[in-house]
Structure formats: structure tokens, C-alpha cells
Amino acid sequence: MLQNRYLNKLKELPESVRQFGGLVVLTAIVILSFGILNIFWGGGDELIRKMKLEEERIAKEKKLNELISKLPSGILVTFDGTEKYKLTDELYEAVCNATELIPQRAIMAAHFLNYEAYELYTINGNKIDDTFVKWDEDKNKCFAGYTVSGNNVGVNKSAIVSGEVLSFLSTGIDTRVYFIKNF
């Protein structure tokens, strides 16, 4: 009896009020459903960890982009006696940590002193397997290198070429290794 009385009162309400009430109830059901699903299958700690790592990566990338935009375009060197822009020790480390690219020019220059790497590079179609640019804390120097192999042409050999980075090329968008001293 009480139930019929409330149903009659609901039926007497204007159509727009009933539709709005239905929308509110439907929205509450959807939110509650997602809340329950999130409890059972939500990312939780793993999702938070991934989000923090991504935020740190974005902050680091933003900081490096600021550094790169402040550098003059052209060749950046680490030694005196040149007209090129000389990096301070702190800037040298920061540019090293910001650099990831080793262009073809630096690779070819380093090949001249490593015949095995040059030979592998030539027979495998100029393919580089891996590159690296890293700061050595012990020596306070930047080192770059790359690995070439003949695996894709059936030669079971590989060669690693590495050396000290003496200069970088700043394009205004990024920095690249300009010269690798590997002798």
C-alpha cells in the first residue's frame, strides 16, 4: 500500500523531473559499477609507480630541452684553442647526459681507426646494432660508442667502437656527438 502511494506520487511528477531523476540514478549506477571494477581489477600500486616514472621522465626531458634551447647552435667543444663554443665542466656533463644521437659522420670518423668495425659496417649494409652515450663519473668524461655485427649477413662477428666525446653538435632541437676520440 505504501509502495503504491509512492509510485503514484512519482507518476504525478512532470516528465522532465522524472527524466532528470532517471539520469541521476543511471549516472550513480555507472560510477558505482566502475568503482567496484576498479577495486577488483584496478592498477593500484603498479599504476601509481608507472605514473610517477612517466612524470619523472617528462620532468627530465623538459629540463634537458631547456638546456639544449639555451646552447648556441653549432659545434660545442671541451678544449681551449678553438673558435667553437667551449663547454664548462658542468655544462659538458649536462650535454653528455642530454645526448643520445651519434650521427653517421661521427661513426665514419671512428671507423678509420678500427678496421674490423669498418669491415663489418660495410658488409652488413651500414647497420649499427646499438649506440650509447654515457657519463663516466670516475674519469669525469663523456664516452660514446656503438656496436656493429655481421649477424644479418651470416658473419658471426661483432665489434664495439667507443671513445671519449671531444665535441658535440647542437642543432637547437637536440645535441649529437660530433667527434669520438677512440685512439
N, C-alpha and C positions, 0 to 999 in steps of 0.2 A: 504494500500500500504506500509506504513511504517512498519506495523506489519509483512508483508510477507518478507520484506527485512531483518528484524532481525531474523526471523525464518530460512531463507536461510543461514544467517551467522552462526547460531547455528548448522545447519545441516552440514556445511562445517568443523566444528571443529573436531579434532581427537576423536576417540571413548573413549579413556582413559580420556580426558579432560571433555567430556560430562558425563561420569560415575562419575567422581570426583565431578562435579558440582551438579549432582543429589544427591549424598551422602551428600554434604554440605546443600542443600536445605532440604532434609529429616531430617537431624540432627537438623536443626533450627526449623522445624515444631514440632518435638518431644519435644524439650526443651521448646518451646513456649506453647505447649499443657500442659505440666506438670506445668509450671508457672501459667497458668490460673487455672488449677485444684487446685493448692496449695492456690491460692487466695481465692477460694470459700470453699474448704474443708480441708485446712491445719490445723495443730495442733496449730500453733501460740503460744500464751502466755502459754497455758496449756502444750504444748510440751517443751517449754523452761523451765518451772517450774519443770517438771519431769526430764529433763536432768540435771538441777542443783542439784536436790535432789540425783540423782544417782551419780553424781560427788562427792558430799559431803560424801555419803555412802562409795564410793570407797576410798576416801582420809582417812576417819576414819578407815576403815578396814586395809588399808596399814599401818597407824600409829600403830594400835593395833598389827598387825603382827610383826612390828619392835620391839615393846616392848616385845612380847612373845618370839621372837627369841633371845633376849638378856638375858632372865631369865635362870637360871640354871634348868636343868631337876630335878624333884623330888618334895618333899613337901615344900611348902612355908608357913611360919607361921608368926603370927603377935605379938608374945610374946617372951620374953627372956627365957633363961634356957633350950635351946634345941640345938642339933647339926644341926638341919634343917636350911635352908636359911631363915633369918629374913628379912621381908619386912620393908622398911621405910614407914612412914605415906603417903608420896606422891605416892610411888610405890603400897602400899596397895589399895589406891583409884583407881589407874590406872588399876591394875589387876582386881579389883572388876568390873569396867566398861567394861573390856575386856572379862569377863567370862560370859558364857551363859549356860554351861552344869552343871547339877547336876547328877553325876553317881549313879548307883544302891547302891553302898557302902555307900554314904552319906545319901541316902534316908532310907536305912535299919537302920543305926545308929540312925537317928532321930525318927524312928518308935518306938524304945524301950521305949520312954518316952511319947508316945501318943497312947494309946491302941485303941482308936476309929479309928485313921488313919490306924493303922496296920491291924485292923479287916477289914476295907473297902478295903484296898490294897490287902489283901489276898482273899476276896470273889470275887473281880472284876477281878481276873486274873492278878494281879500285874500291873494294868493300872494306869498311872499318867495322870490326866486331864490337868494340867498346871504347869509350873515351872517359877520361877523368881529369878533373882539375881540383886539387886539394891543397890546403894549407898545412905545412909541416910545423908544428909547434916547437919541436926541438931545434930545428935549424932556422926558424923564422923566415921561411922562404915558401914560395908557391911552386908547386910541381904539377905538371900536366903530362899526359901520355895517352896512348891508345894501343889497342891490340889488333893485330891483323892475323888472319889464318887462311889456310887453303882448304878448309873443310868443305866449302861449297864446290870445289873443283877436284876433290879427291886427293888432295895433298894433306897428309896428316902432320902438319907443322903449324906452329904459331910463333909470333914474335911480339914482344912488348917493347915499345919505344917510350921512354919517359925522360924527362929532364926538367931543369929549372925554367920557369917562365920569366923571361927578361923584359918582355913588353906585352902590352895589351892594346887592342884596338877598340876605341869607344865610338859607337855609331850614334849615340844619343838615345837609342832604344835599348841596346844591350851592350855588353862588353864581350870581347872574344880574345882568345890567346893569339898573339901576333907572332911571337918568336919563342921557340923552345930551345934552350941550350942543353944539348944532350951529349956533350963531349967532355 
